[in-house]
Amino acid sequence: MSTGPDVKTAAGGATGAGQGGPSPSPAGAPEAQSYVLLRAVGQRARALRLARQLTLDELSARSGVSRRTITLLEAGEANASLATLDKLARALGTDFGSLVVDRPVLPFVPEVSGEVAPVWQDALGSTARLLVAHAAAASIELWQWELGAGARYQAEADPPGSEELILVTSGELAVEVGGDTIALHPGGYLRLPSDRPYAYSNPAQTATRFIRVVTTGAPG
């Protein structure tokens, strides 16, 4: 999961304490979609916390996320990195996909990826969209990523036994793990054990697009 930039709101920058509300954006713009997603995630996190009869302090102790961050997230007033959302999901007894995805993807029903709000984006035009999350014996997630020219995304180690399948659809992708850099080009794919720190970067002058299938252990 992420230690990289937080989800941005419709204002186009990180939202924090003391900042004003987002400026208007077209309804279909990634910034507007992310703002709506951020508020929905906060509402779901609060509902789960109350359902489990946890105080803010108890959830903070379980997750390792500060009480202030949880409070602002629940109010839809703070950004959260992917790693923070994952920690909160596990502390709430659920998985990342269940916390973030607004509705399940039904079998045999076609969907359009552009209608899915980015869970992560940066100032270079990079986006990450969680398209499918399916909780079975292990949590399985389908992601669509786009990294802008020169962008880099640093991730924390996932739980033991976690893996990713990465397929590059356009551009160039460098996967950095254990001091090595693995270059992938369109059509190239990689099985990546993700229970260690790793990073994605785009060394090219144009955007890179790739698909990730992430498998992690079920919440403990």
N, C-alpha and C positions, 0 to 999 in steps of 0.2 A: 504494500500500500504506500501511500504518498508521504514524503516529507517535503514535497515541492509546493508550488504556489497554491493558495487556497482558491476555492470556487469564487468567481467574481459575480457581482450583482449587475443589474441593468445600468448602473452608473459607469461600469467599465473598469472599476478599481476595487481594491479590497475594502470591504465594509468593516469598520471597527467602531469602538466606543467614541462618541462625540461627533461622528460624521453624520451628515444629513442623509435623507432618503435618496433613492436612485432617480436619475433623470429618465424621462420617457424614452422608450425604445419601441420599435415595431414589434407587434405581438409575437411574430415568428422568429425574431432575432435571438441568437444564442444568449445574449445578456439578459433579455427579458425572460427567456425560458429558465435560465439559471436562478433568477430571482424568485420565480414562482416555486421552483424545485426546492430552494433553500428554505423557504417558509414552510413548505409541506413536510420536509424532513424534520424541521424543528418541532412541528406539531406532532408528528409520529413519535419522535423521541420523548416528548413530554407525556403523551398518552401511555407509552410503554412504561415509563418510569412510575407514573401514578398507578397503573394497573399492577405493578410489582411492589407497590407501597414503599418505594425508595425515596429518601430525601435527596436533595441536591448534594449534600455532603457525602452520603452513602454512595451515590453513583460516582462521584468524583473519586472516592477512595477505591472503588472497584475497577474503574476504568483508567485511572491515572491522568484523566483530563480535568483541568481546573474547574472549580465551581463557577467561576465567572464565565468561562467559555461555554459551559453547559447552559447557564442562564441566558446568555445572549443568543445561543443557537436556538433554544426553545422559543425565544421571542422573535426569531427570524431576523435578528439584528447582527449576526456575526457569521463570518465565513468559517468553514472547517475543512481541514485537509482530508484527503481520503484516509490517511492513517488515523486521524482523530475520529472520523465517523466509524471506522472499523472497530476501534477500541470501545466506543460507546455501544455499538451493536452487540458486541460480545458480552459486555458488562450487563446489557439489558436482556441477555438470554436469547438473542436472535442472531441473524447473519447480516452482513453488509447489504446484500441485495434486498432483503426484506425491509430494511430501514430506508433505503434510497429509492427503490423502484415504486412508482406510483400505482401501477396496476400490473397484474401478471400478463404474460404473453400466452395466449391460448393456442393449443395445437391447431394446425391447418388454417390459421387466420393470418394473412399477409400483413406485414407492418412496414412503415416507412421510417428509416433511421433518422432522417432530417427532422422528424416530428418529436424526437426524443431530446429532452433537455440535457445539455452537457453537465456532467458531474464535476468536471475540472476544465479550466481554460486559462490561457495566459495572454499577455499583451502582444505576443507574436502571432496570434490567430490560431494557436493550438487548441484542440478540444478533445475531450474523452467522454464518450457516451456509453453508458451501461445499457445494452440493448435487451439482454435476457439474464435473469438470475433465477436459478432453479435449485432449491434446497432439497437434496436427497440424502444419501448416506454421507455425501460431502456437498459443500456448496459449489455450484457451477455457475460461472458468469461469462456472458458474451459481451465484449467491448468493441466499439469502433473508435479508433484514435486518429487524430491528425496532429502532427507536429509542424509548426511553422519553421521556416528556414532558420537554422542556427539554434533552434530550441533544444533544451535538455530537461529531462524529467528524472529526478532522483527518487528512488523508492526504498522503503524500509524492507527488512526481511519479513516474509509472511510466515505463518505458523509452520512447524515441521511437517514435511511431506507435501507441501504445496507445490504446484507446478503451473506453468503457463504454456500454451501453444500460441505462437506468434506467426502471422502470415502477412507479408508486406504486399499491398495491392498497387501502390505507386510510390515513386521516390526512393530515397535511400534511408536505411535505418541502421544505426550502430547500437548494439546491445553491449553494455559494459557490465562485467561481472567478474569478481575475483582477480582484478588486475588485467583481465583480457578484454579485448574489444572484438565483437563478432559483427561483421558487415553483412547486411541483408539487402537484396535488391528486389524489384518487383517479381512476384512469384516465389521468392525465397521464404522458407519457413524454418522455425526453430522450436525445439522443446526445451524449455527453460525451467529447471528447478528453482523456485523463487523463495526458498527458505533461507535466503542470504541476501545481503544488500545488492542492489542492481540498479541500472539506469538505462534510459533510452535517450538517444540524441540524434539529431538530424544534421549531418555535416554538409548537406546540399544547399543550393540557393533557391530551391522550390520546396513546397510543402511535401511532407511524407505522410502517407495514409497506411494504416495497418489494422489488422483484426487480432484481438487477444481472446483466448478462451482460458479462463482462470479457474483452477480447482483448488479449494482449500478445505481443511478439516472442518467438521461441524462444530458449532460453538460448544464449549465445555460446560 
